[in-house]
């Protein structure tokens, strides 16, 4: 199966989607690495920094949905090309910020540019890969995101110390623009007509008649998968935005130490996300009689629950080593589920609506990025510690993992020959 993923036609798609993820999180996490410098230069409080972190997700969440619909209507190639140019330009524009208000405006626009990425990745994978490879392909392409987070620490930290935090944002802007040129030149929207037929009717028994988007937006399977994704993102955004400041403020590290330590959870997260889809596809092959949705739920529920326990425990331990270790384990198990949310959508939704439904799910999930960082900043200011923020993140994910067991089930398709998706849960 793996060798079939890396054919001559598919390899440029995999590589460039992987690199898009690297650039995405290099850009996104740069602000958290530069936060100690920015906070001091612009005289910002923890609450203000939390609002700035959250402002990104206002634009991001909205354009998760809009980007998904655009990928269905205009194609994933064009949508991602435009998105990369927009987010790269506004990443560079951070260097022009002069205060609290200007940072908020720039971050909202930056988030709008990054919003379409995950839905367009899902759409491209759906275009290029058969159903028994899609979780693996989604996990592999998305695994670039934690790698981008890992390298942002030393890259942004070194440049900020040696030159200026503003220079780091201009550099990563250039990287994104170069990627956009390569993407447009080397990637096609779909395989040639003679390529392997990728229809999913036989694999999944999903009716392929066109249904209105509202049909899917009311399904419990979509809504509770989105809720689990919300809990995933709550932990992720907590780590992405506040972990560097936690190391500096609560653990009293200097910026050099922090820049290196932040790499550890990102690296194990890369391993988790790259392997999570393969784990799910492997479970599916071992338990074919139980159905594809069963394999997705086994990985999602187990790993999200373990991640929740680890992040909650990180708020209670007393040493830096134990806190970093638990956060690293939390990120690893969290990222093992990273491909599963998208795989569930691809398993139960007709191909023409995958981008829109995936974008809607991602929109709901990323409201966590609006709520979480601002709420964390508020809790830190009020309590003087990060403990309550760690516990809240863990408790939410435990509740979400249990909800998946109860509510994520095959979608009923009325007025078709197959009244229900014929797969056990």
GUMI-317549 format. One record per residue (C-alpha): chain; x, y, z; residue number from 0. Coordinates in Angstrom, 2 decimals. Example, Ala and Ser with C-alpha at 12.3 -4.5 7.8 and 13.67 -1.06 7.14 Angstrom:
2
+--------+---------+---------+---------+-----+
! chaine !      c1 !      c2 !      c3 ! num !
+--------+---------+---------+---------+-----+
!      A !   12.30 !   -4.50 !    7.80 !   0 !
!      A !   13.67 !   -1.06 !    7.14 !   1 !
+--------+---------+---------+---------+-----+
// end
This chain:
425
+--------+---------+---------+---------+-----+
! chaine !      c1 !      c2 !      c3 ! num !
+--------+---------+---------+---------+-----+
!      A !    0.00 !    0.00 !    0.00 !   0 !
!      A !    2.79 !    2.42 !    0.96 !   1 !
!      A !    4.58 !    1.98 !   -2.37 !   2 !
!      A !    1.35 !    2.82 !   -4.22 !   3 !
!      A !    1.17 !    6.12 !   -2.32 !   4 !
!      A !    4.57 !    7.25 !   -3.63 !   5 !
!      A !    4.00 !    7.00 !   -7.37 !   6 !
!      A !    5.58 !    9.51 !   -9.72 !   7 !
!      A !    2.32 !   11.45 !  -10.11 !   8 !
!      A !    1.42 !   11.49 !   -6.41 !   9 !
!      A !    4.83 !   12.30 !   -4.97 !  10 !
!      A !    4.82 !   16.04 !   -5.82 !  11 !
!      A !    1.35 !   16.33 !   -4.24 !  12 !
!      A !    2.53 !   14.65 !   -1.02 !  13 !
!      A !    5.78 !   16.60 !   -0.80 !  14 !
!      A !    4.31 !   20.04 !   -1.44 !  15 !
!      A !    1.32 !   19.48 !    0.86 !  16 !
!      A !    3.76 !   18.33 !    3.55 !  17 !
!      A !    5.88 !   21.47 !    3.03 !  18 !
!      A !    2.75 !   23.66 !    3.12 !  19 !
!      A !    2.10 !   22.27 !    6.60 !  20 !
!      A !    5.67 !   23.03 !    7.65 !  21 !
!      A !    5.36 !   26.63 !    6.47 !  22 !
!      A !    1.88 !   26.95 !    8.00 !  23 !
!      A !    3.07 !   26.19 !   11.53 !  24 !
!      A !    6.39 !   27.92 !   11.11 !  25 !
!      A !    4.39 !   31.07 !   10.37 !  26 !
!      A !    1.70 !   30.41 !   12.98 !  27 !
!      A !    3.93 !   29.54 !   15.93 !  28 !
!      A !    6.42 !   32.33 !   15.19 !  29 !
!      A !    4.31 !   34.76 !   17.21 !  30 !
!      A !    4.37 !   32.58 !   20.32 !  31 !
!      A !    8.16 !   32.22 !   20.10 !  32 !
!      A !    8.57 !   35.96 !   19.59 !  33 !
!      A !    5.92 !   36.78 !   22.22 !  34 !
!      A !    8.37 !   37.64 !   25.05 !  35 !
!      A !   10.09 !   40.19 !   22.77 !  36 !
!      A !    6.85 !   41.54 !   21.28 !  37 !
!      A !    5.18 !   41.76 !   24.69 !  38 !
!      A !    8.08 !   43.84 !   26.01 !  39 !
!      A !    8.52 !   46.03 !   22.92 !  40 !
!      A !    4.83 !   46.88 !   22.64 !  41 !
!      A !    4.08 !   46.90 !   26.41 !  42 !
!      A !    1.36 !   44.24 !   26.30 !  43 !
!      A !   -0.23 !   42.38 !   29.24 !  44 !
!      A !   -0.88 !   38.61 !   29.39 !  45 !
!      A !   -4.58 !   39.24 !   28.73 !  46 !
!      A !   -3.77 !   41.37 !   25.69 !  47 !
!      A !   -1.39 !   38.70 !   24.35 !  48 !
!      A !   -4.13 !   36.12 !   24.85 !  49 !
!      A !   -6.55 !   38.24 !   22.82 !  50 !
!      A !   -3.92 !   38.68 !   20.09 !  51 !
!      A !   -3.33 !   34.91 !   20.00 !  52 !
!      A !   -7.09 !   34.36 !   19.77 !  53 !
!      A !   -7.63 !   36.99 !   17.07 !  54 !
!      A !   -5.85 !   34.73 !   14.58 !  55 !
!      A !   -8.60 !   32.13 !   14.96 !  56 !
!      A !  -11.39 !   34.62 !   14.20 !  57 !
!      A !  -10.27 !   34.84 !   10.58 !  58 !
!      A !   -8.95 !   31.29 !   10.55 !  59 !
!      A !  -12.16 !   29.57 !   11.69 !  60 !
!      A !  -14.39 !   31.49 !    9.27 !  61 !
!      A !  -12.13 !   30.70 !    6.33 !  62 !
!      A !  -11.91 !   27.02 !    7.29 !  63 !
!      A !  -15.50 !   26.83 !    6.05 !  64 !
!      A !  -15.17 !   29.33 !    3.20 !  65 !
!      A !  -11.94 !   27.67 !    2.05 !  66 !
!      A !  -13.59 !   24.25 !    2.07 !  67 !
!      A !  -16.45 !   25.50 !   -0.10 !  68 !
!      A !  -13.97 !   27.24 !   -2.42 !  69 !
!      A !  -12.01 !   23.99 !   -2.85 !  70 !
!      A !  -15.21 !   22.23 !   -3.95 !  71 !
!      A !  -16.21 !   25.05 !   -6.32 !  72 !
!      A !  -12.90 !   26.37 !   -7.69 !  73 !
!      A !  -10.56 !   23.47 !   -6.99 !  74 !
!      A !   -8.10 !   22.78 !   -4.18 !  75 !
!      A !   -5.06 !   23.79 !   -6.25 !  76 !
!      A !   -6.20 !   27.36 !   -6.90 !  77 !
!      A !   -7.64 !   27.78 !   -3.39 !  78 !
!      A !   -4.40 !   26.76 !   -1.68 !  79 !
!      A !   -2.28 !   28.85 !   -4.07 !  80 !
!      A !   -4.21 !   32.01 !   -3.20 !  81 !
!      A !   -4.28 !   31.12 !    0.49 !  82 !
!      A !   -0.50 !   30.67 !    0.70 !  83 !
!      A !    0.16 !   34.05 !   -0.93 !  84 !
!      A !   -2.28 !   35.85 !    1.39 !  85 !
!      A !   -1.06 !   34.29 !    4.63 !  86 !
!      A !    2.60 !   34.76 !    3.69 !  87 !
!      A !    2.10 !   38.47 !    3.02 !  88 !
!      A !    0.30 !   39.01 !    6.32 !  89 !
!      A !    2.86 !   36.94 !    8.18 !  90 !
!      A !    5.46 !   39.42 !    6.96 !  91 !
!      A !    3.16 !   42.29 !    7.89 !  92 !
!      A !    3.53 !   41.37 !   11.61 !  93 !
!      A !    6.84 !   43.23 !   11.38 !  94 !
!      A !    4.86 !   46.42 !   10.69 !  95 !
!      A !    2.74 !   46.18 !   13.86 !  96 !
!      A !    3.00 !   49.17 !   16.20 !  97 !
!      A !    0.65 !   48.17 !   19.00 !  98 !
!      A !   -2.22 !   46.07 !   20.29 !  99 !
!      A !   -4.84 !   47.12 !   17.70 ! 100 !
!      A !   -2.60 !   46.73 !   14.66 ! 101 !
!      A !   -1.49 !   43.27 !   15.80 ! 102 !
!      A !   -5.11 !   42.16 !   16.10 ! 103 !
!      A !   -5.99 !   43.35 !   12.58 ! 104 !
!      A !   -2.93 !   41.71 !   11.03 ! 105 !
!      A !   -3.49 !   38.43 !   12.88 ! 106 !
!      A !   -7.15 !   38.25 !   11.80 ! 107 !
!      A !   -6.14 !   38.73 !    8.16 ! 108 !
!      A !   -3.28 !   36.27 !    8.56 ! 109 !
!      A !   -5.75 !   33.72 !    9.97 ! 110 !
!      A !   -8.06 !   34.24 !    6.99 ! 111 !
!      A !   -5.19 !   33.30 !    4.69 ! 112 !
!      A !   -4.30 !   30.14 !    6.62 ! 113 !
!      A !   -7.93 !   29.03 !    7.03 ! 114 !
!      A !   -8.32 !   27.00 !    3.81 ! 115 !
!      A !   -5.21 !   24.82 !    4.31 ! 116 !
!      A !   -6.61 !   21.72 !    6.04 ! 117 !
!      A !   -9.77 !   21.52 !    3.94 ! 118 !
!      A !   -7.77 !   21.85 !    0.73 ! 119 !
!      A !   -5.35 !   19.14 !    1.89 ! 120 !
!      A !   -8.35 !   16.89 !    2.56 ! 121 !
!      A !   -9.80 !   17.70 !   -0.87 ! 122 !
!      A !   -6.50 !   17.03 !   -2.67 ! 123 !
!      A !   -6.09 !   13.71 !   -0.85 ! 124 !
!      A !   -9.66 !   12.78 !   -1.79 ! 125 !
!      A !   -8.86 !   13.64 !   -5.42 ! 126 !
!      A !   -5.61 !   11.66 !   -5.56 ! 127 !
!      A !   -5.88 !    8.67 !   -3.21 ! 128 !
!      A !   -8.24 !    5.67 !   -2.82 ! 129 !
!      A !  -10.15 !    5.27 !    0.44 ! 130 !
!      A !   -7.83 !    2.66 !    1.97 ! 131 !
!      A !   -4.90 !    5.11 !    1.72 ! 132 !
!      A !   -6.57 !    8.38 !    2.67 ! 133 !
!      A !   -6.03 !    8.37 !    6.43 ! 134 !
!      A !   -2.36 !    7.56 !    5.82 ! 135 !
!      A !   -2.06 !   10.30 !    3.20 ! 136 !
!      A !   -3.83 !   12.88 !    5.37 ! 137 !
!      A !   -1.62 !   12.03 !    8.33 ! 138 !
!      A !    1.54 !   12.13 !    6.26 ! 139 !
!      A !    0.77 !   15.46 !    4.57 ! 140 !
!      A !   -0.41 !   17.09 !    7.80 ! 141 !
!      A !    2.66 !   15.87 !    9.69 ! 142 !
!      A !    4.53 !   18.83 !    8.28 ! 143 !
!      A !    2.66 !   21.09 !   10.72 ! 144 !
!      A !    4.36 !   19.95 !   13.97 ! 145 !
!      A !    7.68 !   19.90 !   12.15 ! 146 !
!      A !    7.12 !   23.56 !   11.30 ! 147 !
!      A !    6.35 !   24.20 !   14.96 ! 148 !
!      A !    9.55 !   22.40 !   15.96 ! 149 !
!      A !   11.84 !   24.46 !   13.75 ! 150 !
!      A !   10.14 !   27.76 !   14.54 ! 151 !
!      A !   11.65 !   27.78 !   18.04 ! 152 !
!      A !   15.31 !   27.78 !   17.05 ! 153 !
!      A !   14.75 !   29.74 !   13.80 ! 154 !
!      A !   12.67 !   32.58 !   15.25 ! 155 !
!      A !   14.51 !   32.52 !   18.59 ! 156 !
!      A !   17.95 !   32.75 !   16.96 ! 157 !
!      A !   16.96 !   35.51 !   14.55 ! 158 !
!      A !   15.18 !   37.47 !   17.30 ! 159 !
!      A !   18.24 !   37.31 !   19.57 ! 160 !
!      A !   20.79 !   37.98 !   16.82 ! 161 !
!      A !   18.90 !   40.59 !   14.82 ! 162 !
!      A !   15.25 !   41.41 !   15.51 ! 163 !
!      A !   11.98 !   39.54 !   15.91 ! 164 !
!      A !   10.71 !   41.53 !   12.91 ! 165 !
!      A !   13.32 !   40.01 !   10.58 ! 166 !
!      A !   12.08 !   36.48 !   11.33 ! 167 !
!      A !    8.58 !   37.31 !   10.07 ! 168 !
!      A !    9.93 !   38.78 !    6.83 ! 169 !
!      A !   12.05 !   35.66 !    6.22 ! 170 !
!      A !    9.16 !   33.22 !    6.58 ! 171 !
!      A !    7.06 !   35.41 !    4.28 ! 172 !
!      A !    9.61 !   34.84 !    1.49 ! 173 !
!      A !    9.61 !   31.08 !    2.11 ! 174 !
!      A !    5.83 !   30.95 !    1.62 ! 175 !
!      A !    5.92 !   32.90 !   -1.62 ! 176 !
!      A !    8.56 !   30.56 !   -3.07 ! 177 !
!      A !    6.35 !   27.56 !   -2.18 ! 178 !
!      A !    3.38 !   29.12 !   -4.02 ! 179 !
!      A !    5.39 !   29.30 !   -7.25 ! 180 !
!      A !    6.42 !   25.62 !   -6.98 ! 181 !
!      A !    2.86 !   24.51 !   -6.16 ! 182 !
!      A !    1.39 !   26.22 !   -9.21 ! 183 !
!      A !    4.06 !   24.83 !  -11.51 ! 184 !
!      A !    4.27 !   21.18 !  -10.43 ! 185 !
!      A !    0.84 !   20.10 !   -9.07 ! 186 !
!      A !   -2.37 !   19.20 !  -10.90 ! 187 !
!      A !   -5.87 !   19.32 !   -9.44 ! 188 !
!      A !   -6.63 !   15.67 !  -10.21 ! 189 !
!      A !   -4.91 !   12.65 !  -11.77 ! 190 !
!      A !   -5.16 !   12.23 !  -15.52 ! 191 !
!      A !   -8.31 !   10.54 !  -16.81 ! 192 !
!      A !   -6.39 !    7.31 !  -17.37 ! 193 !
!      A !   -5.16 !    7.15 !  -13.77 ! 194 !
!      A !   -6.52 !    4.76 !  -11.14 ! 195 !
!      A !  -10.23 !    5.26 !  -10.58 ! 196 !
!      A !  -10.75 !    6.59 !   -7.08 ! 197 !
!      A !  -14.50 !    6.25 !   -6.70 ! 198 !
!      A !  -15.57 !    5.48 !   -3.15 ! 199 !
!      A !  -18.99 !    3.96 !   -3.83 ! 200 !
!      A !  -17.74 !    0.37 !   -3.70 ! 201 !
!      A !  -15.47 !    1.02 !   -0.71 ! 202 !
!      A !  -17.92 !    2.86 !    1.50 ! 203 !
!      A !  -21.41 !    2.44 !    0.06 ! 204 !
!      A !  -21.87 !    6.21 !    0.32 ! 205 !
!      A !  -24.64 !    7.33 !   -2.04 ! 206 !
!      A !  -23.15 !    9.55 !   -4.70 ! 207 !
!      A !  -26.25 !   11.55 !   -5.55 ! 208 !
!      A !  -25.81 !   15.25 !   -4.84 ! 209 !
!      A !  -27.23 !   16.29 !   -1.47 ! 210 !
!      A !  -27.56 !   19.80 !   -0.07 ! 211 !
!      A !  -24.83 !   20.86 !    2.33 ! 212 !
!      A !  -27.42 !   21.39 !    5.06 ! 213 !
!      A !  -28.09 !   17.63 !    5.09 ! 214 !
!      A !  -24.57 !   17.00 !    6.41 ! 215 !
!      A !  -24.42 !   20.01 !    8.71 ! 216 !
!      A !  -27.27 !   18.55 !   10.79 ! 217 !
!      A !  -25.73 !   15.08 !   11.20 ! 218 !
!      A !  -24.61 !   14.07 !   14.70 ! 219 !
!      A !  -21.62 !   12.27 !   13.23 ! 220 !
!      A !  -20.36 !   15.52 !   11.71 ! 221 !
!      A !  -21.20 !   17.65 !   14.76 ! 222 !
!      A !  -19.63 !   15.36 !   17.36 ! 223 !
!      A !  -16.58 !   14.69 !   15.22 ! 224 !
!      A !  -16.27 !   18.48 !   15.14 ! 225 !
!      A !  -16.65 !   18.59 !   18.94 ! 226 !
!      A !  -13.81 !   16.08 !   19.35 ! 227 !
!      A !  -11.78 !   18.19 !   16.91 ! 228 !
!      A !  -12.64 !   21.23 !   19.04 ! 229 !
!      A !  -11.12 !   19.53 !   22.11 ! 230 !
!      A !   -8.10 !   18.54 !   20.02 ! 231 !
!      A !   -7.63 !   22.14 !   18.93 ! 232 !
!      A !   -8.16 !   23.49 !   22.44 ! 233 !
!      A !   -5.14 !   21.51 !   23.65 ! 234 !
!      A !   -3.20 !   22.28 !   20.48 ! 235 !
!      A !   -3.79 !   26.04 !   20.64 ! 236 !
!      A !   -3.01 !   26.06 !   24.36 ! 237 !
!      A !    0.32 !   24.45 !   23.55 ! 238 !
!      A !    0.89 !   26.45 !   20.37 ! 239 !
!      A !    0.26 !   29.88 !   21.91 ! 240 !
!      A !    1.07 !   29.67 !   25.62 ! 241 !
!      A !    3.64 !   26.91 !   26.13 ! 242 !
!      A !    6.68 !   29.12 !   25.33 ! 243 !
!      A !    5.42 !   31.80 !   27.74 ! 244 !
!      A !    4.72 !   29.09 !   30.34 ! 245 !
!      A !    8.35 !   27.96 !   30.14 ! 246 !
!      A !    9.64 !   31.54 !   30.49 ! 247 !
!      A !    7.17 !   32.84 !   33.10 ! 248 !
!      A !    6.34 !   29.77 !   35.20 ! 249 !
!      A !    9.52 !   27.71 !   34.73 ! 250 !
!      A !   11.90 !   30.70 !   34.56 ! 251 !
!      A !   13.78 !   29.65 !   31.42 ! 252 !
!      A !   15.59 !   32.14 !   29.26 ! 253 !
!      A !   14.63 !   32.51 !   25.60 ! 254 !
!      A !   17.52 !   30.33 !   24.36 ! 255 !
!      A !   16.50 !   27.41 !   26.59 ! 256 !
!      A !   12.84 !   27.87 !   25.75 ! 257 !
!      A !   13.53 !   27.85 !   22.01 ! 258 !
!      A !   15.21 !   24.45 !   22.29 ! 259 !
!      A !   12.76 !   22.88 !   24.75 ! 260 !
!      A !    9.75 !   23.76 !   22.61 ! 261 !
!      A !   11.17 !   21.52 !   19.88 ! 262 !
!      A !   10.64 !   18.35 !   21.96 ! 263 !
!      A !    6.82 !   18.16 !   21.94 ! 264 !
!      A !    6.73 !   19.25 !   18.30 ! 265 !
!      A !    9.10 !   16.47 !   17.22 ! 266 !
!      A !    7.13 !   13.74 !   18.99 ! 267 !
!      A !    3.98 !   15.34 !   17.59 ! 268 !
!      A !    5.42 !   15.00 !   14.09 ! 269 !
!      A !    5.94 !   11.28 !   14.71 ! 270 !
!      A !    2.39 !   10.95 !   16.03 ! 271 !
!      A !    0.71 !   12.77 !   13.15 ! 272 !
!      A !    2.79 !   11.03 !   10.48 ! 273 !
!      A !    1.93 !    7.60 !   11.91 ! 274 !
!      A !   -1.65 !    8.20 !   13.07 ! 275 !
!      A !   -3.24 !    7.67 !    9.66 ! 276 !
!      A !   -1.21 !    4.52 !    9.07 ! 277 !
!      A !   -2.35 !    3.21 !   12.47 ! 278 !
!      A !   -5.99 !    3.84 !   11.57 ! 279 !
!      A !   -5.67 !    2.22 !    8.14 ! 280 !
!      A !   -3.85 !   -0.74 !    9.74 ! 281 !
!      A !   -6.63 !   -1.19 !   12.33 ! 282 !
!      A !   -9.17 !   -1.05 !    9.52 ! 283 !
!      A !   -7.42 !   -3.85 !    7.63 ! 284 !
!      A !   -7.25 !   -5.99 !   10.78 ! 285 !
!      A !  -10.90 !   -5.43 !   11.64 ! 286 !
!      A !  -12.45 !   -5.13 !    8.19 ! 287 !
!      A !  -15.56 !   -6.96 !    9.38 ! 288 !
!      A !  -16.22 !   -4.16 !   11.89 ! 289 !
!      A !  -15.99 !   -1.43 !    9.26 ! 290 !
!      A !  -13.86 !    1.61 !    8.59 ! 291 !
!      A !  -15.69 !    3.86 !   11.05 ! 292 !
!      A !  -14.89 !    1.47 !   13.89 ! 293 !
!      A !  -11.16 !    1.75 !   13.17 ! 294 !
!      A !  -11.34 !    5.54 !   13.17 ! 295 !
!      A !  -13.19 !    5.62 !   16.50 ! 296 !
!      A !  -10.81 !    3.20 !   18.23 ! 297 !
!      A !   -7.80 !    5.40 !   17.47 ! 298 !
!      A !   -9.63 !    8.68 !   18.12 ! 299 !
!      A !  -11.19 !    7.78 !   21.48 ! 300 !
!      A !   -8.16 !    6.00 !   22.94 ! 301 !
!      A !   -5.54 !    8.54 !   21.95 ! 302 !
!      A !   -7.58 !   11.68 !   22.71 ! 303 !
!      A !   -8.35 !   10.32 !   26.19 ! 304 !
!      A !   -4.67 !    9.60 !   26.93 ! 305 !
!      A !   -3.70 !   13.05 !   25.63 ! 306 !
!      A !   -6.27 !   14.63 !   27.96 ! 307 !
!      A !   -4.91 !   12.83 !   31.02 ! 308 !
!      A !   -1.34 !   13.87 !   30.16 ! 309 !
!      A !   -2.12 !   17.57 !   29.63 ! 310 !
!      A !   -4.14 !   17.71 !   32.84 ! 311 !
!      A !   -1.31 !   16.03 !   34.74 ! 312 !
!      A !    1.21 !   18.52 !   33.35 ! 313 !
!      A !   -0.58 !   21.25 !   35.29 ! 314 !
!      A !   -0.17 !   19.41 !   38.59 ! 315 !
!      A !    3.47 !   18.28 !   38.56 ! 316 !
!      A !    6.15 !   20.36 !   40.25 ! 317 !
!      A !    9.26 !   19.93 !   38.08 ! 318 !
!      A !   10.07 !   21.29 !   34.64 ! 319 !
!      A !   11.23 !   17.89 !   33.35 ! 320 !
!      A !    7.98 !   16.15 !   34.32 ! 321 !
!      A !    5.86 !   19.00 !   32.92 ! 322 !
!      A !    7.68 !   19.00 !   29.55 ! 323 !
!      A !    7.55 !   15.19 !   29.43 ! 324 !
!      A !    3.79 !   15.09 !   30.03 ! 325 !
!      A !    3.16 !   17.84 !   27.50 ! 326 !
!      A !    5.26 !   15.91 !   24.96 ! 327 !
!      A !    3.23 !   12.73 !   25.57 ! 328 !
!      A !    0.02 !   14.74 !   25.32 ! 329 !
!      A !    1.02 !   16.23 !   21.97 ! 330 !
!      A !    2.12 !   12.80 !   20.68 ! 331 !
!      A !   -1.20 !   11.10 !   21.46 ! 332 !
!      A !   -3.11 !   14.19 !   20.37 ! 333 !
!      A !   -1.45 !   14.13 !   16.97 ! 334 !
!      A !   -2.12 !   10.40 !   16.59 ! 335 !
!      A !   -5.74 !   11.50 !   16.15 ! 336 !
!      A !   -4.91 !   14.37 !   13.76 ! 337 !
!      A !   -5.75 !   12.53 !   10.53 ! 338 !
!      A !   -8.82 !   10.75 !   11.92 ! 339 !
!      A !  -11.22 !   13.71 !   11.93 ! 340 !
!      A !  -10.63 !   14.27 !    8.22 ! 341 !
!      A !  -10.74 !   10.54 !    7.48 ! 342 !
!      A !  -14.18 !   10.23 !    9.10 ! 343 !
!      A !  -15.51 !   12.98 !    6.83 ! 344 !
!      A !  -14.02 !   11.28 !    3.78 ! 345 !
!      A !  -15.49 !    7.93 !    4.86 ! 346 !
!      A !  -19.09 !    9.09 !    5.26 ! 347 !
!      A !  -19.51 !   12.05 !    2.88 ! 348 !
!      A !  -19.93 !   12.02 !   -0.90 ! 349 !
!      A !  -16.88 !   13.23 !   -2.81 ! 350 !
!      A !  -18.47 !   16.43 !   -4.16 ! 351 !
!      A !  -19.11 !   17.69 !   -0.60 ! 352 !
!      A !  -15.90 !   16.59 !    1.15 ! 353 !
!      A !  -14.31 !   20.04 !    1.03 ! 354 !
!      A !  -17.38 !   21.89 !    2.30 ! 355 !
!      A !  -18.24 !   19.44 !    5.09 ! 356 !
!      A !  -14.60 !   19.18 !    6.15 ! 357 !
!      A !  -14.35 !   22.96 !    6.15 ! 358 !
!      A !  -17.48 !   23.26 !    8.29 ! 359 !
!      A !  -16.12 !   20.73 !   10.78 ! 360 !
!      A !  -12.82 !   22.58 !   10.88 ! 361 !
!      A !  -14.63 !   25.90 !   11.39 ! 362 !
!      A !  -16.44 !   24.57 !   14.46 ! 363 !
!      A !  -13.24 !   22.97 !   15.75 ! 364 !
!      A !  -11.23 !   26.15 !   15.43 ! 365 !
!      A !  -13.55 !   28.23 !   17.53 ! 366 !
!      A !  -11.36 !   26.62 !   20.21 ! 367 !
!      A !   -8.56 !   28.84 !   18.93 ! 368 !
!      A !  -10.74 !   31.89 !   19.58 ! 369 !
!      A !  -11.84 !   30.85 !   23.05 ! 370 !
!      A !   -8.83 !   28.95 !   24.39 ! 371 !
!      A !   -5.88 !   31.37 !   24.21 ! 372 !
!      A !   -7.90 !   34.35 !   25.49 ! 373 !
!      A !   -9.41 !   32.27 !   28.30 ! 374 !
!      A !   -5.94 !   30.98 !   29.22 ! 375 !
!      A !   -4.57 !   34.52 !   29.43 ! 376 !
!      A !   -7.51 !   35.50 !   31.65 ! 377 !
!      A !   -7.00 !   32.48 !   33.95 ! 378 !
!      A !   -3.27 !   33.18 !   34.23 ! 379 !
!      A !   -3.87 !   36.83 !   35.14 ! 380 !
!      A !   -6.56 !   35.93 !   37.68 ! 381 !
!      A !   -4.91 !   32.90 !   39.31 ! 382 !
!      A !   -1.24 !   33.73 !   38.84 ! 383 !
!      A !   -0.51 !   30.21 !   37.51 ! 384 !
!      A !   -1.20 !   27.91 !   34.56 ! 385 !
!      A !   -2.65 !   25.01 !   36.59 ! 386 !
!      A !   -6.34 !   25.71 !   35.98 ! 387 !
!      A !   -5.69 !   26.18 !   32.23 ! 388 !
!      A !   -3.99 !   22.76 !   31.99 ! 389 !
!      A !   -6.85 !   21.06 !   33.87 ! 390 !
!      A !   -9.54 !   22.73 !   31.76 ! 391 !
!      A !   -7.89 !   21.55 !   28.54 ! 392 !
!      A !   -7.66 !   17.98 !   29.81 ! 393 !
!      A !  -11.21 !   17.82 !   31.14 ! 394 !
!      A !  -12.68 !   19.07 !   27.87 ! 395 !
!      A !  -10.86 !   16.41 !   25.84 ! 396 !
!      A !  -12.00 !   13.60 !   28.17 ! 397 !
!      A !  -15.61 !   14.66 !   27.72 ! 398 !
!      A !  -15.18 !   14.87 !   23.93 ! 399 !
!      A !  -13.60 !   11.43 !   23.63 ! 400 !
!      A !  -16.53 !    9.87 !   25.51 ! 401 !
!      A !  -18.99 !   11.73 !   23.28 ! 402 !
!      A !  -17.46 !   10.13 !   20.17 ! 403 !
!      A !  -18.30 !    6.66 !   21.50 ! 404 !
!      A !  -21.96 !    7.59 !   21.86 ! 405 !
!      A !  -22.70 !    9.86 !   18.90 ! 406 !
!      A !  -20.31 !    9.19 !   15.98 ! 407 !
!      A !  -22.22 !    6.60 !   13.97 ! 408 !
!      A !  -22.98 !    5.82 !   10.31 ! 409 !
!      A !  -24.98 !    8.50 !    8.52 ! 410 !
!      A !  -28.50 !    7.59 !    7.44 ! 411 !
!      A !  -29.18 !    8.33 !    3.79 ! 412 !
!      A !  -32.96 !    8.43 !    3.21 ! 413 !
!      A !  -34.55 !    7.80 !   -0.18 ! 414 !
!      A !  -31.70 !    5.65 !   -1.47 ! 415 !
!      A !  -31.27 !    1.94 !   -2.02 ! 416 !
!      A !  -28.92 !    1.85 !    0.96 ! 417 !
!      A !  -30.95 !    3.45 !    3.71 ! 418 !
!      A !  -27.96 !    3.47 !    6.01 ! 419 !
!      A !  -24.24 !    3.30 !    5.55 ! 420 !
!      A !  -23.75 !   -0.45 !    5.95 ! 421 !
!      A !  -20.86 !   -0.43 !    8.37 ! 422 !
!      A !  -20.87 !   -1.44 !   12.02 ! 423 !
!      A !  -19.67 !    1.14 !   14.51 ! 424 !
+--------+---------+---------+---------+-----+
// end
